[in-house]
């Protein structure tokens, strides 16, 4: 393909950014913002750490249900249809979380938001792949930009929730959920518009079986990664609170984490474009591990900010690398189903992590919980390397086909 034809096939990165706003809703606002609300809800409702971790597990169980049902529904529905339904379910469940303090109600709304977020996460990545399948030079950065939308959600949740709780106190958590719902509605306008105009082979229903040969190590690594990273995301602000840090410092750390996620696809662009995806997955696990380890070595302000920056730069490169792996390994019609299968194992890991870490915190300390997450991330990095071993850890050759990525 000559330079003029390649240039003509290139697509603006704005559609990837617009679709990524759905990740800002499903992950940044609906999932990770709970770390901001956890200390206030725990104080106001008298919970222990297991109960506090349970709400994140409920959200993760919803994610499991969403991933499993999504896998089945994609036999009948297009990814764009399921993406839109999931986004509506997520943005409506957010304000509903603040309507009652009963644990059963809170569990239900967190489950529903998890179901919707799973549909958004897996189907949205397929929509991005479809949009950029003929643009070999931008597929990698577009994929990373979609997942990095979570960084915007993380940053916005910190700006909205922390000052509100500082003014209203621990009892202001219902108002915080309502405010998150308003932000979710505003952020959902653009991705819903993009979904209505989705085209391509990746935006079709399919009943074909998935080709999983050579992907089992990556599946296991992704599962362990999910159980490990969610420990930091759930408990880091509670750990800071136990160390006596103010909400302002918590906001700084949270914003730093969000910015790290937002810029991560640009930092990792060479890896997303040229490395074997299993190697990229392993490297992202190690970066996330380093971010988790820093506060255990240096609990000062500089250490905490560095921790958030390193963690943010690494954490969403893992799903980006999985999206590249799926795109390389499967035909376009199976991209959404492939990402949904990986989302299933990811969701199960996320469900296990918070409760296990919460139990460790209750019987020992929160620092031991962070060590638990660190150990899981190390195991995930090693498993990803094992997965890359049969083909060798080498630079991929450029390709312009719809399945490959450069």
C-alpha positions as CSV (number, residue, x, y, z in Angstrom):
1,X,0.0,0.0,0.0
2,X,1.5,3.4,-1.0
3,X,1.8,6.3,1.3
4,X,-1.2,8.1,-0.2
5,X,-3.5,5.1,0.3
6,X,-2.2,4.6,3.8
7,X,-2.9,8.2,4.7
8,X,-6.4,8.0,3.2
9,X,-7.2,5.0,5.4
10,X,-6.1,6.8,8.6
11,X,-8.9,7.7,11.0
12,X,-8.9,10.5,13.5
13,X,-8.2,9.4,17.1
14,X,-11.2,11.3,18.4
15,X,-13.6,8.4,17.9
16,X,-11.4,6.2,20.1
17,X,-11.4,9.0,22.7
18,X,-15.2,9.3,22.5
19,X,-15.7,5.6,23.0
20,X,-13.2,5.7,25.8
21,X,-15.5,8.1,27.7
22,X,-17.7,5.0,28.3
23,X,-14.7,3.4,30.1
24,X,-14.5,6.6,32.2
25,X,-18.1,5.9,33.3
26,X,-17.9,2.1,33.7
27,X,-14.5,1.9,35.3
28,X,-13.5,5.4,36.4
29,X,-16.8,6.4,38.0
30,X,-18.7,3.2,38.7
31,X,-15.8,1.0,39.9
32,X,-12.7,2.9,41.0
33,X,-14.5,5.9,42.6
34,X,-15.6,3.5,45.4
35,X,-12.1,3.8,46.8
36,X,-12.9,7.4,47.4
37,X,-16.2,6.6,49.1
38,X,-15.0,3.5,51.0
39,X,-13.6,5.4,54.1
40,X,-16.7,7.6,54.4
41,X,-19.2,4.7,54.0
42,X,-17.2,2.5,56.4
43,X,-17.2,5.3,59.0
44,X,-20.9,6.3,58.5
45,X,-22.3,2.7,58.3
46,X,-20.0,1.1,60.8
47,X,-18.5,-1.5,58.5
48,X,-15.4,-3.6,58.9
49,X,-12.9,-4.1,56.0
50,X,-14.5,-7.3,54.8
51,X,-17.9,-5.5,54.5
52,X,-16.3,-2.6,52.8
53,X,-14.5,-4.9,50.4
54,X,-17.7,-6.7,49.7
55,X,-19.2,-3.9,47.7
56,X,-16.3,-4.0,45.3
57,X,-16.7,-7.7,45.2
58,X,-20.4,-7.3,44.4
59,X,-19.5,-4.9,41.6
60,X,-17.0,-7.5,40.4
61,X,-19.6,-10.3,40.6
62,X,-21.8,-8.1,38.4
63,X,-18.8,-7.8,36.1
64,X,-18.6,-11.6,36.0
65,X,-22.4,-11.9,35.2
66,X,-22.1,-9.2,32.6
67,X,-19.1,-10.9,30.9
68,X,-20.8,-14.3,30.9
69,X,-24.2,-13.0,29.7
70,X,-22.4,-10.8,27.2
71,X,-20.6,-13.8,25.7
72,X,-24.0,-15.4,25.2
73,X,-25.9,-12.3,24.0
74,X,-23.3,-11.5,21.3
75,X,-24.7,-14.5,19.4
76,X,-27.8,-12.4,18.8
77,X,-26.8,-8.8,19.4
78,X,-24.2,-6.7,17.8
79,X,-21.4,-5.3,20.0
80,X,-22.8,-1.7,19.4
81,X,-26.2,-2.7,20.7
82,X,-24.8,-4.5,23.8
83,X,-22.4,-1.6,24.4
84,X,-25.3,1.0,24.5
85,X,-27.4,-1.1,26.8
86,X,-24.5,-1.6,29.2
87,X,-23.7,2.1,29.3
88,X,-27.3,3.0,30.1
89,X,-27.4,0.4,32.8
90,X,-24.2,1.7,34.4
91,X,-25.1,5.4,34.3
92,X,-28.5,4.8,35.8
93,X,-27.2,2.5,38.6
94,X,-24.7,5.1,39.8
95,X,-27.2,7.6,41.3
96,X,-29.4,4.8,42.5
97,X,-26.5,3.6,44.8
98,X,-27.1,6.7,46.9
99,X,-30.8,6.1,47.5
100,X,-30.5,3.7,50.4
101,X,-28.0,2.6,53.1
102,X,-29.3,-1.0,53.2
103,X,-26.5,-3.4,52.3
104,X,-28.9,-5.4,50.0
105,X,-29.8,-2.3,48.0
106,X,-26.1,-1.2,47.7
107,X,-25.2,-4.7,46.7
108,X,-27.9,-4.8,44.0
109,X,-26.9,-1.4,42.5
110,X,-23.2,-2.4,42.5
111,X,-24.0,-5.6,40.7
112,X,-26.0,-3.8,38.1
113,X,-23.2,-1.3,37.4
114,X,-20.8,-4.2,37.1
115,X,-23.0,-5.9,34.5
116,X,-23.2,-2.8,32.4
117,X,-19.5,-2.0,32.7
118,X,-18.5,-5.5,31.5
119,X,-20.6,-5.0,28.4
120,X,-19.1,-1.6,27.8
121,X,-15.6,-2.7,28.4
122,X,-15.6,-5.8,26.1
123,X,-17.8,-4.5,23.3
124,X,-16.3,-1.1,23.2
125,X,-12.8,-2.5,22.5
126,X,-14.3,-4.4,19.6
127,X,-15.9,-1.2,18.3
128,X,-12.5,0.6,18.4
129,X,-10.9,-2.4,16.6
130,X,-13.5,-2.2,13.9
131,X,-13.1,1.6,13.5
132,X,-9.3,1.3,13.1
133,X,-8.9,-2.1,11.5
134,X,-7.7,-0.5,8.2
135,X,-5.3,1.9,9.9
136,X,-2.3,-0.1,10.9
137,X,-0.4,3.0,12.2
138,X,-3.1,4.0,14.7
139,X,-4.6,0.7,15.9
140,X,-2.3,0.4,18.9
141,X,-2.7,3.9,20.2
142,X,-6.4,3.9,19.5
143,X,-6.8,0.8,21.6
144,X,-4.8,2.3,24.4
145,X,-6.7,5.6,24.2
146,X,-10.0,3.7,24.6
147,X,-8.9,2.0,27.8
148,X,-7.2,5.1,29.1
149,X,-10.6,6.8,29.3
150,X,-10.7,5.3,32.8
151,X,-8.0,7.9,33.7
152,X,-10.4,10.7,33.0
153,X,-13.1,9.0,35.1
154,X,-10.7,8.6,37.9
155,X,-9.6,12.2,37.9
156,X,-13.1,13.5,37.6
157,X,-14.3,11.3,40.5
158,X,-11.6,12.7,42.7
159,X,-12.4,16.3,41.9
160,X,-16.1,15.7,42.5
161,X,-16.1,13.3,45.5
162,X,-13.2,14.4,47.8
163,X,-14.2,18.1,48.2
164,X,-17.9,17.1,48.6
165,X,-17.1,14.6,51.4
166,X,-14.7,17.1,53.0
167,X,-17.6,19.6,53.2
168,X,-20.4,17.2,54.2
169,X,-18.5,14.6,56.2
170,X,-18.8,10.9,56.1
171,X,-22.6,11.2,55.9
172,X,-22.4,12.8,52.5
173,X,-21.7,9.6,50.6
174,X,-25.3,9.4,49.1
175,X,-24.9,12.9,47.6
176,X,-21.5,11.8,46.2
177,X,-23.2,8.9,44.3
178,X,-25.8,11.2,42.9
179,X,-23.0,13.6,41.7
180,X,-21.2,10.7,40.1
181,X,-24.5,9.8,38.3
182,X,-24.7,13.3,36.8
183,X,-21.1,13.1,35.6
184,X,-21.8,9.7,34.1
185,X,-24.8,11.0,32.1
186,X,-22.7,13.9,30.7
187,X,-19.9,11.6,29.7
188,X,-22.2,9.0,28.1
189,X,-23.5,11.3,25.3
190,X,-20.5,11.0,23.0
191,X,-19.9,7.2,23.2
192,X,-23.6,6.5,22.7
193,X,-23.4,8.6,19.5
194,X,-20.3,6.7,18.3
195,X,-22.0,3.3,19.0
196,X,-24.9,4.3,16.7
197,X,-22.5,4.8,13.8
198,X,-20.4,1.7,14.3
199,X,-19.7,-0.4,11.3
200,X,-17.4,-3.2,10.2
201,X,-17.1,-7.0,10.6
202,X,-16.2,-6.6,14.3
203,X,-19.7,-5.1,14.9
204,X,-21.7,-8.2,14.0
205,X,-23.2,-11.0,16.0
206,X,-21.4,-14.3,15.8
207,X,-22.0,-17.9,17.0
208,X,-18.5,-19.2,15.9
209,X,-16.4,-20.9,18.6
210,X,-13.3,-19.0,19.8
211,X,-9.8,-20.2,18.8
212,X,-8.1,-20.4,22.2
213,X,-4.9,-22.3,21.2
214,X,-1.9,-20.7,22.8
215,X,-4.0,-18.2,24.9
216,X,-4.3,-20.1,28.1
217,X,-1.3,-18.6,29.8
218,X,-2.5,-15.1,28.9
219,X,-6.0,-15.9,30.3
220,X,-4.5,-17.1,33.6
221,X,-2.1,-14.1,33.8
222,X,-5.0,-11.7,33.2
223,X,-7.0,-13.5,36.0
224,X,-4.2,-13.1,38.5
225,X,-3.5,-9.5,37.4
226,X,-7.2,-8.6,38.1
227,X,-7.0,-10.1,41.6
228,X,-3.8,-8.2,42.3
229,X,-4.3,-4.7,40.9
230,X,-7.8,-4.3,42.4
231,X,-6.3,-4.5,45.9
232,X,-4.4,-1.2,45.4
233,X,-7.4,0.5,43.7
234,X,-9.7,-0.6,46.5
235,X,-7.6,0.1,49.6
236,X,-4.9,2.6,48.8
237,X,-6.9,5.6,50.0
238,X,-8.1,3.7,53.1
239,X,-4.5,2.9,53.8
240,X,-3.5,6.6,53.4
241,X,-6.3,7.5,55.8
242,X,-5.0,5.0,58.4
243,X,-1.6,6.7,58.1
244,X,-3.1,10.0,58.9
245,X,-3.0,11.7,55.5
246,X,-5.6,14.4,54.7
247,X,-8.2,14.2,52.0
248,X,-6.2,16.8,50.0
249,X,-3.3,14.4,49.8
250,X,-5.7,11.7,48.9
251,X,-7.0,13.9,46.1
252,X,-3.5,14.6,44.8
253,X,-2.7,10.9,44.7
254,X,-6.0,10.1,43.0
255,X,-5.5,12.8,40.4
256,X,-2.0,11.6,39.7
257,X,-3.2,8.1,39.2
258,X,-5.9,9.3,36.8
259,X,-3.4,11.4,34.8
260,X,-1.1,8.4,34.7
261,X,-3.8,6.2,33.2
262,X,-4.8,9.0,30.7
263,X,-1.3,9.4,29.3
264,X,-0.3,5.8,29.5
265,X,-1.1,4.9,25.8
266,X,1.2,7.6,24.6
267,X,4.0,6.4,26.9
268,X,3.5,2.8,25.9
269,X,2.8,3.4,22.2
270,X,6.0,1.6,21.0
271,X,5.1,-1.4,23.0
272,X,1.5,-1.5,21.9
273,X,2.6,-1.1,18.3
274,X,5.6,-3.4,18.1
275,X,6.0,-5.7,21.1
276,X,4.5,-9.2,21.3
277,X,1.3,-8.6,23.4
278,X,2.3,-11.1,26.0
279,X,5.5,-9.2,26.7
280,X,3.5,-6.0,26.9
281,X,1.2,-7.7,29.4
282,X,4.1,-8.8,31.5
283,X,5.7,-5.4,31.5
284,X,2.4,-3.7,32.5
285,X,2.1,-6.1,35.4
286,X,5.6,-5.2,36.5
287,X,4.9,-1.5,36.3
288,X,1.7,-2.0,38.3
289,X,3.6,-4.0,40.8
290,X,6.2,-1.2,41.2
291,X,3.5,1.3,41.8
292,X,2.0,-0.9,44.5
293,X,5.4,-1.5,46.2
294,X,6.5,2.1,46.4
295,X,4.4,3.2,49.4
296,X,5.5,0.1,51.3
297,X,9.1,1.4,51.0
298,X,8.5,5.2,51.1
299,X,5.2,6.3,52.8
300,X,6.1,10.0,52.4
301,X,4.3,12.4,50.1
302,X,6.8,11.9,47.3
303,X,6.6,8.2,47.5
304,X,2.8,8.2,47.4
305,X,2.7,10.5,44.4
306,X,5.3,8.4,42.6
307,X,3.3,5.3,43.5
308,X,0.2,6.7,41.9
309,X,2.0,7.8,38.8
310,X,3.8,4.5,38.2
311,X,0.6,2.5,38.9
312,X,-1.5,4.6,36.7
313,X,1.0,4.4,33.8
314,X,0.9,0.6,34.0
315,X,-2.5,-0.6,35.0
316,X,-4.6,-0.1,31.8
317,X,-1.9,-1.2,29.5
318,X,-2.8,-4.8,30.6
319,X,-6.3,-4.7,28.9
320,X,-4.8,-2.9,26.0
321,X,-2.3,-5.6,25.4
322,X,-5.1,-8.2,25.7
323,X,-7.1,-6.4,23.1
324,X,-4.1,-6.5,20.8
325,X,-3.6,-10.2,21.5
326,X,-7.3,-10.9,20.7
327,X,-7.1,-8.9,17.5
328,X,-4.0,-10.8,16.4
329,X,-5.4,-14.2,17.3
330,X,-9.0,-14.1,16.0
331,X,-11.0,-13.0,13.0
332,X,-12.7,-9.7,13.2
333,X,-16.2,-11.2,13.8
334,X,-14.9,-12.8,17.0
335,X,-13.1,-9.8,18.6
336,X,-16.0,-8.9,20.8
337,X,-16.5,-12.5,22.0
338,X,-12.8,-12.9,22.6
339,X,-12.6,-9.7,24.7
340,X,-15.7,-10.9,26.6
341,X,-14.1,-14.2,27.4
342,X,-11.0,-12.4,28.8
343,X,-13.3,-10.1,30.7
344,X,-14.9,-13.1,32.3
345,X,-11.7,-14.3,33.8
346,X,-10.7,-10.7,34.7
347,X,-14.0,-10.2,36.5
348,X,-13.6,-13.4,38.5
349,X,-10.1,-12.1,39.6
350,X,-11.6,-8.7,40.6
351,X,-14.2,-10.4,42.6
352,X,-11.7,-12.4,44.7
353,X,-9.2,-9.7,45.3
354,X,-11.1,-7.2,47.5
355,X,-12.6,-9.7,49.9
356,X,-9.3,-11.6,50.3
357,X,-7.4,-8.4,50.9
358,X,-10.1,-7.1,53.2
359,X,-9.9,-10.3,55.3
360,X,-6.1,-9.9,55.5
361,X,-6.5,-6.3,56.6
362,X,-9.0,-7.3,59.3
363,X,-6.7,-10.0,60.8
364,X,-3.4,-8.2,60.2
365,X,-2.9,-4.8,58.6
366,X,-3.7,-2.9,55.4
367,X,0.0,-3.0,54.6
368,X,-0.2,-6.8,54.5
369,X,-3.1,-6.5,52.0
370,X,-0.9,-4.4,49.7
371,X,1.8,-7.0,50.0
372,X,-0.8,-9.6,48.9
373,X,-1.6,-7.6,45.8
374,X,2.0,-7.2,45.1
375,X,2.6,-10.9,45.2
376,X,-0.3,-11.5,42.8
377,X,1.0,-9.0,40.3
378,X,4.5,-10.7,40.3
379,X,2.8,-14.0,39.6
380,X,0.8,-12.4,36.7
381,X,4.0,-11.0,35.2
382,X,5.7,-14.4,35.2
383,X,2.7,-16.1,33.8
384,X,2.5,-13.7,30.9
385,X,6.2,-14.3,30.2
386,X,5.5,-18.1,30.1
387,X,2.8,-17.4,27.6
388,X,5.2,-15.5,25.3
389,X,7.9,-18.2,25.5
390,X,6.8,-20.6,22.8
391,X,7.0,-17.8,20.1
392,X,10.0,-16.0,21.7
393,X,10.0,-12.5,23.0
394,X,10.7,-10.6,19.9
395,X,9.6,-7.6,18.0
396,X,6.6,-8.3,15.8
397,X,6.8,-7.7,12.0
398,X,4.6,-4.9,10.7
399,X,1.4,-6.0,9.0
400,X,-1.4,-4.2,7.3
401,X,-4.0,-6.9,7.6
402,X,-7.2,-6.5,9.6
403,X,-6.1,-9.0,12.3
404,X,-2.5,-7.9,12.9
405,X,-1.4,-4.8,14.6
406,X,1.7,-2.7,14.1
